[in-house]
Amino acid sequence: MDQIVLSAALRLFSTVGVDSTTIQLVAQRVGASVGSVYSRYESVDDLISGVWDKFLDDSFSELLEEIRTCFNGHDAKAIDLLAARLAKPSVKLNALVEILAVVRRYPISADYIRTRVTEQLKSHVEKSSFPAGLAIPEVSMILGALLLQPVLPRRDQESAAIFLKLLAQAHEGTDYLNHPPVEASPIQIPLPEVNSEDPTKDLFVNAAYQVIARTGFENASANRIARIAGKGFSGVYKEFKSKDEFMEAAALELVLQLFSMVVVPFVGVTKEQYVFQSIRNVRSLNFDDNRLARQLRLECIVAARHHPTIKQSLRKSFLTTAGMLHELIAKHFNMTSQVQIQTADAIWLLLRVNNVGLPLLAANSSYLETIDWTPGSYALHGLITKHGFTVKAQ
């Protein structure tokens, strides 16, 4: 019975998401009484721990081993196999990233999973041919790609092979190993703020961001949003038809914020400036004061995975920033050919998945706070230099 219940929970986590899974729904799926499921698992929190222990701990270990096979030995066949898995994630991999994105809100499972993720990451670094500052970004990029895959525009969904080959190129050579650690203090990453011509509406949107970052989209009630906004409950639905509208606005703001953080500041800078800013960004993502901004980024993606209107908004936002990127490289680097644009898009995809995967790992392990990110930042600089994207801006 445990096997049947946990298998049903696994599939529900993968398809409808953790927050939409209930004991009642699990009982319905397995054709059992609610009481018989409750006698084994009193809450979704208990189910998460059970599913992780039964299925996902081994799946995470296998994924880490697959990553090492790809990059430690520059195995082209293994990269192609991993690309296929990223293009069409399995039930287990979908459940894995769904749980990692929201488990902080489930205290029983959170402690157990944080312990296991930390142990697995440390083991991955010990077995890797690369220092932690490059071995952990390997993992964050793959996990970020898995979480983002259903909400990416189609051309990005189909470019996993290009993205992985670029990541493999970042591992080439040894120059990134020959630099002393670079110190860079974190900076504040604010929650997005909407500034329209309607102050009341903006107040509700900004309050919604705070609530969603803490509770998740499914649990962000109108009452909670109104309380944070300091307004009456009825005002929420006077300004908005549904909760989806909050997240549709958040999607654009978050993607524009991401583009402004990881692309715009790096145009035409020196190698030293690039590495410093890159490390500062990573430190900022791991900084506890930026916890809400990190959580909102994850919650926005989780909501988009299960709500078509939010997914559509997020995809439009990615297409908007792709257009901005094409204008930027044409202006500063005179890059307009199809090949150059495709490479730029793949690098932007690589940066996006890393800046989703890092918060995902940071939410589940304090190990990231101890890492020297210098090797990974120099490796990434070498990759973009190889493709001509650090020419001094005009």
Stockholm file with secondary structure:
# STOCKHOLM 1.0

chainA/1-394         MDQIVLSAALRLFSTVGVDSTTIQLVAQRVGASVGSVYSRYESVDDLISGVWDKFLDDSFSELLEEIRTCFNGHDAKAIDLLAARLAKPSVKLNALVEILAVVRRYPISADYIRTRVTEQLKSHVEKSSFPAGLAIPEVSMILGALLLQPVLPRRDQESAAIFLKLLAQAHEGTDYLNHPPVEASPIQIPLPEVNSEDPTKDLFVNAAYQVIARTGFENASANRIARIAGKGFSGVYKEFKSKDEFMEAAALELVLQLFSMVVVPFVGVTKEQYVFQSIRNVRSLNFDDNRLARQLRLECIVAARHHPTIKQSLRKSFLTTAGMLHELIAKHFNMTSQVQIQTADAIWLLLRVNNVGLPLLAANSSYLETIDWTPGSYALHGLITKHGFTVKAQ
#=GR chainA/1-394 SS CHHHHHHHHHHHHHHTCSTTCCHHHHHHHHTCCHHHHHTTCSSHHHHHHHHIIIIIHHHHHHHHHHHHHHHHTTCHHHHHHHHHHHHSCCHHHHHHHHHHHHGGGCHHHHHHHHHHHHHHHHHHHHHSSSCHHHHHHHHHHHHHHHHHGGGSCHHHHTTHHHHHHHHHHHTSSSGGGSSCCCCCCCCCCCCCCCCCSCHHHHHHHHHHHHHHHHHCSTTCCHHHHHHHHTSCHHHHHHHCSSTHHHHHHHHHHHHHHHHHHHTGGGTTCCHHHHHHHHHHHHHHHHCGGGHHHHHHHHHHHHHHHHCHHHHHHHHHHHHHHHHHHHHHHHHHHCCCSHHHHHHHHHHHHHHHHHHHHHHHHHTTCGGGGGCCCHHHHHHHHHHHHHTTTTSCCC
#=GC SS_cons         CHHHHHHHHHHHHHHTCSTTCCHHHHHHHHTCCHHHHHTTCSSHHHHHHHHIIIIIHHHHHHHHHHHHHHHHTTCHHHHHHHHHHHHSCCHHHHHHHHHHHHGGGCHHHHHHHHHHHHHHHHHHHHHSSSCHHHHHHHHHHHHHHHHHGGGSCHHHHTTHHHHHHHHHHHTSSSGGGSSCCCCCCCCCCCCCCCCCSCHHHHHHHHHHHHHHHHHCSTTCCHHHHHHHHTSCHHHHHHHCSSTHHHHHHHHHHHHHHHHHHHTGGGTTCCHHHHHHHHHHHHHHHHCGGGHHHHHHHHHHHHHHHHCHHHHHHHHHHHHHHHHHHHHHHHHHHCCCSHHHHHHHHHHHHHHHHHHHHHHHHHTTCGGGGGCCCHHHHHHHHHHHHHTTTTSCCC
//
